[in-house]
Amino acid sequence: MASPRTPPPGLTVRPATLDDAAAVCALLNEIDVLEVGRADTDLSEMQADLKHPEADLERDSWLMFDAERLIAYGLLWDESGDERIDMDHYVLPGRLQGALHLYDLMETRAKERATANGVARAVIHMHLNIAPTMDLTALRRRGWRTVRRYNVLNRTLSTADRLPVPPPGVALRPCRTETDRRRAHTLLQETFAGHFDFQHRSYEQWLDDIDAERADWSLIWIARVDGLGDAAVLRTHNARDAMAWIGHLGVLDRARGRGLGSYLLRHAFGHYAALGRDLIGLGVDTDNSSGALALYERHGMTLDFAVDTWELVLPV
């Protein structure tokens, strides 16, 4: 019997390097076209993943080749320091044996990471399009199950989208200073702490997560409310070719009911319309108890595609 670490005949596996970013990006865009109808992966995002200081590429990344053809990619990371381990797995269709071999390697490594954290099990999470290139029947046979769904929404922008007038007592400012950047981080940690899959990140870790060296800080805003202080945050970026992107929109509990969410959303619409973008998107947890999905739909955002969170629990 072949060793679990022996690839199927004709295939080879090696770790990724920073120099592989363009090739991996091309693979993911090829898969994007099959799953959502367009290339949706930006090279800078791929580079940020591979250069992240917490990414141990030698042990936690995998490239699978058929001769010179890249057919699959995997990346694993541990933000929790506990039982939660995250992974990305992408494979071209019709490559089930190679895909399953990559799962063998990645699940084994996830158990090693959880063991090193001193916990009794690995709880592995992965995101997949609801109609992915991966064989979902084979995935379920391995014990994976869906635990959450996220909708990617978008909205057309036009010259009719103008910067809104702030609600009474609200002032908005971009994060141009170090003090404001730290404040934005604190607000994001506070407003998203109760969300599914939230992992606390220190300020330094967050800077690595968002690739702060390349970040355009003028596209991150803080809303200050009279009597409450800084109460909401909007993080966006303009790196994707397909559309402008809203990464996070968070409002503190004590500031809800003042129209801050609507105001920040319309501010993003107006800002990017003025920049000449014709489409803007975001991702939202469909089980979000804050009513975010309904808010976005009220403002004209519609379903682009959906992504499921898959979970596998392994004893270690």
LOTI-643719 format. One line per 3 residues: number of its first residue (from 1); their letters; for each residue x, y, z of C-alpha. Coordinates in steps of 0.001 Angstrom, whole numbers, plus 500000, padded with zeros to 6 digits. Example, Ala and Ser with C-alpha at 12.3 -4.5 7.8 and 13.67 -1.06 7.14 Angstrom:
// LOTI-643719
1) AS) 512300:495500:507800 | 513670:498940:507140
// end
This chain:
// LOTI-643719
1) MAS) 500000:500000:500000 | 501282:503475:499122 | 502290:505754:501957
4) PRT) 499790:508569:502742 | 502584:510951:501813 | 503112:509358:498391
7) PPP) 501156:511246:495699 | 499056:509375:493142 | 501030:508222:490072
10) GLT) 502104:511070:487798 | 501616:513788:490421 | 504174:515643:492530
13) VRP) 503787:517844:495611 | 506064:520522:497052 | 505721:523527:499394
16) ATL) 504896:526935:497975 | 507332:529856:497966 | 506807:533594:497542
19) DDA) 507896:533207:493921 | 504864:530976:493305 | 502340:533739:494013
22) AAV) 501574:534483:490352 | 501142:530805:489464 | 498858:530181:492444
25) CAL) 496856:533315:491641 | 496384:532072:488068 | 495165:528693:489359
28) LNE) 492687:530316:491755 | 491383:532579:488996 | 490925:529564:486741
31) IDV) 488838:527996:489514 | 487013:531305:490102 | 485885:531347:486463
34) LEV) 484450:527851:486862 | 482733:528625:490168 | 481565:532255:489881
37) GRA) 482033:533084:486208 | 484951:535501:486477 | 488508:535840:487774
40) DTD) 488114:537088:491352 | 491533:536623:492995 | 493970:539525:493182
43) LSE) 497711:538921:493050 | 498374:541256:495979 | 496029:539198:498175
46) MQA) 497856:536034:497178 | 501218:537614:497944 | 499927:538762:501336
49) DLK) 498913:535188:502211 | 502266:533721:501262 | 504407:536372:502938
52) HPE) 502394:536470:506174 | 504869:536033:509048 | 502665:533334:510590
55) ADL) 502731:531283:507373 | 505238:528415:507654 | 505316:527700:503929
58) ERD) 507730:524786:504242 | 505336:522814:506438 | 501937:524433:505915
61) SWL) 501630:524963:502165 | 501285:522554:499265 | 501448:522788:495477
64) MFD) 500398:519769:493416 | 501589:519347:489839 | 500769:517057:486942
67) AER) 504091:517312:485120 | 504522:521117:484900 | 500808:521866:485299
70) LIA) 499742:523262:488690 | 496450:521517:489547 | 495950:522095:493284
73) YGL) 496995:524396:496118 | 496644:524175:499883 | 497484:526522:502760
76) LWD) 496994:525929:506482 | 497256:528413:509355 | 496601:528654:513098
79) ESG) 495268:531944:514456 | 493723:530490:517610 | 496697:528860:519328
82) DER) 494040:526367:520376 | 491936:523720:518620 | 490755:525864:515680
85) IDM) 492877:525387:512556 | 492028:527052:509220 | 492865:525894:505723
88) DHY) 492375:526737:502057 | 492127:523937:499496 | 491736:524554:495763
91) VLP) 491759:521916:493026 | 490868:521749:489354 | 487868:519572:488475
94) GRL) 488441:515945:487560 | 491398:515625:489934 | 489751:513781:492816
97) QGA) 492632:511456:493711 | 495049:514363:493861 | 492568:516405:495890
100) LHL) 492099:513599:498411 | 495852:513152:498745 | 496160:516844:499548
103) YDL) 493431:516454:502181 | 495412:513589:503718 | 498474:515806:504030
106) MET) 496587:518846:505299 | 494450:517033:507852 | 497533:515284:509212
109) RAK) 499325:518623:509539 | 496278:520203:511224 | 496385:517480:513865
112) ERA) 500093:518211:514397 | 499372:521907:514888 | 496591:521159:517387
115) TAN) 498831:518723:519253 | 501490:521414:519537 | 498822:523694:521035
118) GVA) 498193:521119:523771 | 494540:520447:522902 | 492650:517181:522496
121) RAV) 491253:517758:519023 | 491675:519750:515821 | 488612:521679:514657
124) IHM) 489426:522471:511032 | 487528:525137:509080 | 487608:525724:505336
127) HLN) 485567:527871:502939 | 484229:526474:499664 | 481916:527873:497034
130) IAP) 478490:526185:497282 | 479118:524725:493799 | 482857:524047:494006
133) TMD) 485273:522179:491788 | 485768:519744:494682 | 483633:516571:494857
136) LTA) 481425:517272:497884 | 480305:513653:498248 | 483934:512612:498679
139) LRR) 484432:515459:501151 | 481470:514361:503271 | 482783:510811:503319
142) RGW) 485874:512149:505061 | 483674:513556:507845 | 483472:517175:506709
145) RTV) 480165:519007:507221 | 478837:522492:506551 | 478390:524733:509600
148) RRY) 477795:528211:508152 | 476944:530020:504928 | 478208:533371:503728
151) NVL) 476701:535381:500900 | 478828:537564:498680 | 476687:540546:497704
154) NRT) 477350:543301:495229 | 475762:546467:493928 | 476153:548562:490808
157) LST) 477504:552075:491369 | 476756:555176:489321 | 477118:558938:489437
160) ADR) 473816:558991:491341 | 475677:557554:494347 | 476974:560604:496183
163) LPV) 478588:560980:499566 | 475768:561109:502134 | 475251:563774:504759
166) PPP) 476269:562327:508150 | 473553:561778:510759 | 473315:564513:513420
169) GVA) 476226:564372:515832 | 478307:562033:513653 | 481741:562863:512229
172) LRP) 483693:560575:509909 | 487476:560562:509514 | 489987:558375:507633
175) CRT) 492734:556505:509504 | 495672:558688:508589 | 497486:558587:511934
178) ETD) 498931:555759:513985 | 496508:556600:516779 | 493536:556222:514437
181) RRR) 494884:552966:513007 | 495084:551512:516486 | 491604:552816:517198
184) AHT) 490262:551167:514037 | 491796:547864:515147 | 490200:548155:518584
187) LLQ) 486791:548914:517073 | 487031:545951:514715 | 487935:543635:517583
190) ETF) 485040:544929:519689 | 482353:544991:517000 | 483150:541544:515582
193) AGH) 483945:539732:518851 | 480599:537933:518931 | 480653:536831:515301
196) FDF) 481046:533234:514157 | 484677:532207:513566 | 486030:535393:515193
199) QHR) 489628:535105:516385 | 491193:537843:518496 | 494160:539454:516769
202) SYE) 496665:541808:518334 | 497348:545098:516591 | 500587:543754:515127
205) QWL) 498891:540572:513912 | 496106:542612:512344 | 498626:544729:510449
208) DDI) 500049:541533:508967 | 496556:540228:508186 | 495644:543291:506106
211) DAE) 499111:543631:504520 | 499506:547041:506153 | 502591:547952:504129
214) RAD) 500384:548155:501029 | 497144:549255:502675 | 495534:552515:501596
217) WSL) 494602:553915:505000 | 492449:556605:503452 | 489956:553814:502652
220) IWI) 489450:552950:506328 | 487152:555284:508276 | 486127:555800:511913
223) ARV) 482775:557314:512881 | 482639:559432:516026 | 479296:560069:517735
226) DGL) 478641:562956:520117 | 478403:561605:523656 | 479702:558141:522666
229) GDA) 483102:558785:521122 | 484421:556516:518369 | 481579:554088:517750
232) AVL) 481864:552554:514265 | 484459:551540:511682 | 484444:550923:507935
235) RTH) 487330:549071:506273 | 487427:548896:502482 | 490007:548380:499776
238) NAR) 490333:549036:496071 | 492766:546311:494969 | 490377:543971:493146
241) DAM) 489869:544351:489415 | 486286:543052:489511 | 484920:545448:492123
244) AWI) 485630:547670:495096 | 485390:545737:498341 | 484007:546358:501834
247) GHL) 486017:544181:504187 | 484384:545149:507494 | 481589:547388:508674
250) GVL) 481203:547365:512455 | 479062:549393:514863 | 479348:549183:518651
253) DRA) 476233:547858:520388 | 475713:551094:522317 | 475611:553063:519058
256) RGR) 473054:550946:517210 | 469768:552430:516134 | 471298:555710:514933
259) GLG) 471607:554828:511258 | 475385:554444:511412 | 475428:551217:509405
262) SYL) 473368:552739:506594 | 475471:555883:506638 | 478777:554019:506396
265) LRH) 477462:551782:503629 | 476251:554757:501587 | 479560:556507:502244
268) AFG) 481361:553559:500654 | 478984:553691:497677 | 479551:557396:497180
271) HYA) 483298:557264:497676 | 483904:554485:495169 | 481441:555899:492642
274) ALG) 483489:559117:492750 | 486611:557041:492077 | 484956:555668:488954
277) RDL) 484226:552148:490203 | 481027:550644:488814 | 480600:547740:491254
280) IGL) 481117:547193:494989 | 480862:543990:497009 | 481118:542458:500468
283) GVD) 480649:539159:502279 | 478056:538599:505009 | 477249:535776:507391
286) TDN) 473675:534716:506586 | 473109:533882:510275 | 474429:537229:511498
289) SSG) 472177:538261:514391 | 472873:541984:513917 | 470642:542193:510842
292) ALA) 473531:542986:508514 | 472163:540938:505609 | 468820:542792:505695
295) LYE) 470649:546134:505907 | 472697:545420:502800 | 469685:544159:500866
298) RHG) 467704:547289:501764 | 470452:549320:500132 | 470269:547450:496857
301) MTL) 472949:544804:497346 | 472080:541466:495741 | 473491:537946:495791
304) DFA) 476583:537347:493677 | 477500:533877:494982 | 477576:531938:498245
307) VDT) 480306:530222:500246 | 479957:527515:502881 | 482172:527044:505928
310) WEL) 483057:523353:506193 | 484230:521793:509446 | 486122:518626:510308
313) VLP) 486775:517574:513913 | 489707:515214:514460 | 490980:513825:517772
316) V) 494720:514221:518243
// end
